[in-house]
Amino acid sequence: MRWGIYYLRMNPSDIYGLNIILFAAAIGFLAWNDQILLLPFAALLPFLWAEAPTRIQAGLAALVYYLAAARGLPHGTQVFFGADAPPYFGYALWAGASLLLALPWFALWSRELTPRAVAWRMPLALALTALPPIGIFGWAHPLTAAGALFPGWSWGGLAALCVLMYWSCIMRGIGRPLLAAAFVAAYALAFMHAEKPAAWRGIDTEYGGTVLSGQQPLANYIMRAYDTNTGLIERTAKLPARSIALYPESLAGPWTPTTADLWRPAADRLIAKGSTVMLGAEVFHPSGKYDNVIISVGSDAGIKYRQRMPVPISMWRPYSNQGAVAHWFDSGVFELHGQRVAALICYEQLLVWPALVSLAHNPQVIVAPSNAWWSRDTSIPDIQRTALRAWARLFDVPLVTAFNI
């Protein structure tokens, strides 16, 4: 009751600003889930930014949008680190990353957002939140909505979305209903697009926690990896001839000569059948750091991909002599059986720049393994799948996923 009275006593500008903030939280929640047809709501973030009456309200609108989109992070972080995590660590990471992403929108807002000002301020905010260093945490990016609105349009779809978002920021009067009609027309395309089926086999698993972290001794991790590899080898024996199977991220554990020997009989059988298995594994350096990789076993064998952006803090620790190496400047595309394959491992699936860099090389298939055991009770795996489907639809590239829960 008191909040209602306070709301009624607010001046119209403050009421409008509060509504903008509440609406931003709503679209952050609605757009980022397992329903790709709700993803276009993410494209409304620039509109809300431009509509905010003050800089503080514009920054708060962006902040609550990112908080709502990343709502599964606190719980997932606590599960991953377990007792090793300080109290409220997950909430601090959630709030800190969201604040970082909201900062460009806060800094680039202006009381006089003329068409000329919007023409450089909005694209700059989009770029800053998509590219490193801020783009390292650049999840829930509005540009991802292009795949839902303009399937098959490739780079033209990104350009079309940017134009629509620009118009949403500058249109007034009769222009707004026309703009809304353009959004609805683009939205209708999502219903008419038939997704292209992938030729490969993505195999989901339920092995639970397999990632190397501070919560388990290395010896225990290696023993668990041995058991997991044994189970994967049994599954591999059932694969049909001339097939390419993708298993989830990190399941093979540390890839050592012992691991390779364990897989050798299975590799010989795969070669005889003309088949290939793609495994997630870790290759350790003498320094103690490691590469999070995709390894091919069977035909066309070898290390095919090294992850460009491991999960910050839990995997990528530039401040430490341990953790995963970030191969930022790799293309993310490799050759397998004469096909150009783009890879996005787990956390990369939430970001913009790894996807766009790989798609610029015109891959023929996207492979997306993930180890989502730590986030299985959150919205994060669904958001990963939605983002992947959006990029695959935008560029009309077959998508193969493999999730471990």
N, C-alpha and C positions, 0 to 999 in steps of 0.2 A: 504493500500500500504506500509506504513512504517513498519507494523508488518510483511509483507511478506519479505521485505528487511532484517529486523532483523533476521527473521527465517533462511534465506539463509546464513547469515553471522555467524550463530552459528556453533560451532564445531560439528562433527558427534555424539559425546557422548551426548552433550546437546540436539541435535535434537532427538536422540533416547529416551532420558529420557523424553522429552516433549511429544513425541508420546505415551510413556507408560502411562503418567498421563492422557492424553486425552482419551486413550482407556479405562483406569480404570473408568473414568466418564461415558463413553458410556455403559460399561457393568453394572455399578450400576444402570443406568437408564433403560436399556433393561431387565435386569434379574428380576427386582422387579416391577411387575405389575400384571394384571389379567390373564396372559398367562403362564401356568405352563411349557409349552414347551420351553419358553425362560429362565426359571430358571437355566438351566445348565451353562449359561454364568457366574453365580456367582462363579463357581468353577475355573475360570481363575484368580481370585485375587492372589492366591499364586504364579502363574506363573509370573504375572506382578511384584510382589514384588521381586522375584528372578532375574528378568531381569533388574530391575532398576540399572543404572550405579552407583548411589550414595545413601547414606542413606537418604538424604533429598528428593530425587526423589521417593524413595520407600515409605517414609512416606506420601508424597503428593499424590501418587497414591492411597494409602489406604484411605486417607482423602477424596479425591474427590469421590471415590467409595461410601463411607458411606453417604456423603452429597447428592449424586445423588439418592441413594436408599431411603433416608429419606426426600425427597424433599417436601412431604406434611406436615411436622411437623410445619413449621412456621405459615402457615395459620390455621392449626387445633388448635394450641396452642392459637392463637388470638381469635378464635371462642369460645373455651372452657372458657377462662378466661374473655373474653369481655373487658369491660372498666377497670377491676381490674388489667389487665396485663400492666406493664410498656412498653413504646415504645421499639420495637425491642426485647422484651423478647423471643418471639418465635425463632427469628434468633439466639439469644445468646444460647438458649437451643439446637437448631439444631447444631450449630457450636461446642459447648462444648462437647456434646455427641459424635459427629463424631471425634473430636480430641482425646477423650479418647479411642475410638475404634481403631484409627489409631496408637496410641502410642506403643502397642506391636509390630506391624509390623515395625515401625521406630526403636525401640530399638533392635530388634532381627535380623535386616539386617546386613550382613557382606560382606566386599569386597571379601572375600574368601568363597563363599557358596559352599563348597565341598559337595559331597553326604552325608558324615558323619555329616557335620554341618546342612544341610537341614533336616536330619533325626530327629534332636531334636528341631531345631529352628522353623520349620514350624508347627509341632504339638503343640508346646508350644504357639505359636501365636494363633492358632485355639482354644486351651483350654482357654487361658486368655480372649479371646473375647467371649467365650461361658459361662463361669462360673462366679459367683459373686466373687469379687465386680464389675469388669468391665462388666461382662456379664449381669448385671442389665440393661444395655443399649445395649445388644448384638443382635440388629436386623440385618437383611440382612446378616446372617452368611452363608459362603460358604457351610457348611455341609448340609444345607437345600436342596441343589441341589441333594443330594442322592436319594430323593424321586422321582425326575423326571428321573434320569439316571438309577436307579436300583429298580424299583417298585417291592415290594414283597420280596426283599432280606433281609429285617430286618437289624440286626447288621452287617451282611455280606456286605450289600450295603454301610454302612458307611465306613467299612474297605476298600472296593473296591474304593470308591471315594478318600479316603486318599492316597491310592497307586497311583491312577491316578494323583492326585495333586502333589505327591512327584516326580513322573516321569517327570511331566511337568516342575518341577524346575531344574532337573538335566540333562535331555536329551539334546543332541547336535547332529548335523549332521543328519545322516539318521534316527536316533531314533525319531526325531520330526514328520516326516510324519507317522511313525508307531504309535506314540502316538496319533496323530490326528485321525487316523483310529480307534483306540480304543475308543476315545471319541464319534466318529460318530456311532460306533457299539452300545455303551451303550445308546446313544441318541435315536437310533431306537427302543429300548425297550419301551420307553415312548409311542410310537405310538401304540404298540401292546398290552399294558396293559389295560384291561377293569376294570374300577373302580367298586368295590363292592357296591351295593346300601344299604343304611341304613334302618333298620326296623322302626326306630323312626320317629317322626314328628318334624321338626324344623320350627318354625313359625316366620317369619320376621314381623316387625312392623314399623310404621312410627309415633311414638309419639314425635319425636324430643328430645330436651334437657330434661333429667330426672335425671342427675347426681347431687348429692349434691356438691356444690362448693361455693366459696365466692361471687359469682355473684347473689345469690338470698337468701332471708331470709329463715330460717328454716321453719317458719310457711307456707310460700308460697310453699315450697317444699313438705311439708306434704299434703297440700290441692291438689297439682297436683298429688301426689302419690295416693291419694284417688280416684281421677277421673280416673287415669290410671288403678288402680285395678278394678274399676267398669267395665271398658271396657274389661279387660282381663277375668273377670268372665263371661261376656256375650259371649265371644269367646269360653270359656271353655265348656259352655253348648252345643255347637255344635260338640264337639269331639265324635268320635265313641267309642264304647265299647272296652275294653282291649287295649287301646292305651296309648302311653307315649309321651307327648308333651313337647317340650322345648321352653320356652320363653326367650327373650334376657336378658342380664345383667341389674341388678339394677331397672327393671321396677316396681317391687312391692314397692320400696322405703324402709323406715324404717320398719322392721318386729317387730311389737309390739303386745301385746295382742289384741289391737283394730283391727289391720290388720288381725290377725288370726281369730277373730270373724267375720270380714267381709267376709272371705273366707270359713267359716264353712259350710254354706248351699251348696256351690259348692263342698267342700271336701266330704260331705256326698253323693252327687250325683255321684262324681267320684268313690268313694268306691263301691257304688252299681253297677257301670258299670265295675268295675275292672280296672279303668284307673288311670293314674298318670299325674300330671303336674309338671314340673320343673321350678321354678321361680327364677329370680335373685333378691336379696334383700340385705339390710344392717342390721346387728345386732349390736346395739350400746352397748358399755361397760360403766360402771359407770364413768370411767376416761374421757369419751368424745371421745375416739377412737372407731372405728367400724370395723367389719369384712364384707368384700364383699363376699356374700355367694350365693350358690344354695340351695334352699329349695324345698323339695318334698311335694306336696299337693295331698291328695287322698290316694290311696293305698301305703303302705311303706313310710309313711310320716316322715318328720324331716329334720334337716339341714344336707345336704349331703357333702357339700364342702365349704371350706374357702379358699379364693384366696391366693396363695403363693406369687405372685409378682404384687401388684397393681401398677398403673402408678406412677413413681417417681414424686415428687413435687406436682402434681395435686391431687393425692390420698395418696400415701405413703410419709409421712413426719416424718422421724425419729427424726428430730430436734424440733418437736412440740408435744404438748399434744392432738392434734387433728389429724384427718386423718385415713386412713385405716391401719390395722395391716397386716404385711407380714408374712405369715406362711411358711417360706422358707423350713422347714425340713419335711413338710408333703409329702406323696407320691402322692397326687393328684388323687388317685383312691378310689372309694367307691363301695359298693354293692347296687344294686337296682333290685328287683325282681329276685335275684339269678344271676345277671350279674355283671361282673366287669366293671365299668365305669370310664374312665379317663376324667377329666375336665380341660379345658383350658379357662380361662375367659379373653377376650379382649386382654390386653397388653401381657399376657403370650403367646398368639398365635404368637407373633413376635420373641420370644426368643427360645433358644436351650435347656437350662437345664431343664425347667419345662416339656417340651415335652418328653425328653429322660428319665427323672426320672419316669414319669408316664408310658411310654411305656415299661420300664424295668419290670413292674409288669404285663405284658401280659393282657392288658384290652381287652374286647370284643367289646367295642364301645367307641368312643371319642365324647364328647359333648362340643360344643364351642359356648357359648353365648357371645354376644358383644353389647355394647352400642356405636355405631359409629356415633351418631348424629353430634358430633363436627368435625368429619373428613369426612363427606359425600361428600364434594366437593374437596376431595384430593385423592391421590393414596392409602392412608393407608388402607381402607377397602378391596380393591382388593389385596393388599399385604398380609393382614391377611388371606384371603381366599386361596391364593396361597400357603402360608406356611403351612396352615392346610392340604390342599390337599396333599402336598408333604409328610408330616409325616404320614398321613393316608395311602398313597400309598406305602411308604417304608415298613411299617409294616403290610400292608394289613388288616387294621382295619376299619370298617364302621365309617363314620363321619357324625355327625348331627350338623348343624350350625343354629344359630338364631341371626339375626342382627336387631337392632333398628336404624333407620336412622332419 
